[in-house]
Amino acid sequence: MALAMTPRFRVAGLRACVAALLLALPAAGVQAQPPELELKVKAAFLFNFARFVSWPARKLGDDGAPLWLCVLEPDLFDGVLEEMVADKSVDGRPMAVRRSARVDDLRSCHIVFIGGRDSAALAAPLEALRGAGVLIVTEAERPLPGAAVRFLIDEGRVRLEINTAATAREQLQVSSRLLSVAQVVRE
């Protein structure tokens, strides 16, 4: 059952969640393989993006259809996403996780995480998802046209960068509450 939240509760809840997640990461540098805590923080952000982003009605489908949180393989999350979304819903829609090595399989998703920092390797998946109404999340080394959200590691903490041009192009509406906790860029 989804809990209806007042705007004040949502703002306070988002700020508390973000603050807790940002403080949870150790100050030490990030290793080549993300540590378990970093993966859990990123998974929590991915889940919460569904709460603070609105998709066009054509993308949502029937009432009660799941919101798909998808990962382009290879996938480093190793079950963490399933734990994060288990038995959870957003606005009456259950959350579901899907993985695929084929970008075309992910066009029906609502949120797609594409791991890896190599910007050149991300160009093809970003282009393949263009126009699908997908919130694309990366860990790229720099902002990329087409990527709506980028996870950054700053002083050992996960930070967010939101590309408002990419979200507008995909007809996604990002809550001002989410924008207030991120660095906003425009291609």
N, C-alpha and C positions, 0 to 999 in steps of 0.2 A: 504494500500500500504506500503510495507516494504521500508525503507530508506536505501540505500547503504551507508555504513560508511567506511571511510578510517581507517587504523590501528591507526593512531595518534588520530583521533576523538574517536575511540572505547576506547583506553587507557584512554584518558582524561575523557571521559564520564563515564567509569567504576569507575575510581578513585573518580570523583566528586560524583557519586551515592553512592558509598560505604562510602565516608567521610560523606555525608549528612545523610545517614542511621545510621552510627555509632554515630554521634553527636546528633541524634534526641532522643535517649533514655535518660531518666532521670538518674541521678547518684544514685538514691535510689535503694535499693535492689528489687529483682524480687519477686512478690507474687506467691502463689501457682497456681492461675489462671492467665495466661499471660494477662497483660493489653492490651488494644486496640492498643496502639502505638507499643508495642512489636510484636503483631500479624501482623500489617501492615509492619513492617520492615522485618519480616520473609517472608511474602508474596512477598515483593519486591525482596528479595534475590531469592526466588524460581522462580519467573518469569525471573530474570536476569541470572540464571543458564542456562536457555535455550539459551541464547545469547552467552554463553562462553563455552559450552560443545558441542562436536560433537559425534553423534551416528553413528554406522555402517549403511550402506545403507539398509541392510535387516530390520533394526529396523524402519527406517523412512517411508518405504512404498512409495506409489505413490506421485508424486509432488502435493503439495497443501493439502496433508493429514494433519490433525491437530497434533500438539505437545501436548501430554496429560500430564497435571500436576495433579497428583492424590494424594488422602489422604486416608490412612487406618484409618477407624473410630475406636474410637470416634474422632470427628473433632471439634477442638476449634476455627477454623477460622470463622465460622458463616457468610459466604458470602464475607469475605474480599478477598479471592482468586478470586472470580468472578469479583469483582470490579477491581482488579489489572490487570486482563488479558482481560477485556472487550474490544472488537474491536482491539486487538493487535495481531500482528503476528511477527514471527521470521523467517527470510530467506524465506518469502513468504508462511509460514505455519501458519494458525491461531492457537492461543492458546486455549485450552479447559480444563475444570476442571471436574474431576470425583471423586466420593467418593464410598467406599465400605467397608463393614466389613469383606469381604472375600479377603484374600491375592491373591488367584488365579485369581480374577477378575482384578487385577492390573498388571499382567505380561505384558500386551500390552502397558502399560504406558511408558513414557519417564523419568519422574521424579516422585518419590513416596516419600511423606512425611509420616513418622511414628512418631507420637507424643509419649510423655511419656519418663520418664528418667530411668525406671527400666530396666536395661540391660538384666536380665533374661527373662523378658516378650518379649523382642525384638528378641531373638534368633530364634524363630520359623518363624516369618515373614521374617527375613533376609535370612534364609535358603531357604524358599519357593520362594523368588525372585532371588536367585542365578542363574546366567547364562541367565537371561532374558534381559540383556542389559539395565538395569534400573539404573538411578542415584538415589540411595537411600539416603534420608536425614533424620537424626534423631536429637533428643535432649538428647540422652543417657548421663548417668552420666560419662561414660568413652568411649574411642574409642572402636569400635566393628569391628571385621572382617566382611566384607560384606557391612558395611555402608560407603558410599563414602564421605558424608559430614555430619558434626555434628555441630549443632548450640550450641554455648557456651554463657553463660552470664558472662561477666567479667566486674567488676566495673559498673554494670548496663547497659552494652552495649552488643549487639549481636555481637559475633565474629564467625568466621568460622574455621573449621578444616577440611582439605581434606585428605582423605586416598588414596594415589596414587596407592597402591596395589589393592584396591577394584575397582578403576576406570579402571585400566589396565585389570583386570580380566573380567570386563564387556565390554571390548573393547570400552571404552569411552575415548575421547581425551579432556582433560581439557586445556583451553587456559592458557598460561603462565601469562596472565594479571590477570586471576582469582586466579591462584596460588600465585601471588605476594601480594594479599590482604588477604591471609589465612595462618594459621599455617599448614604446610604440615607434615603429619605423614605417616608412612609406617608400617602397621600392625606389 
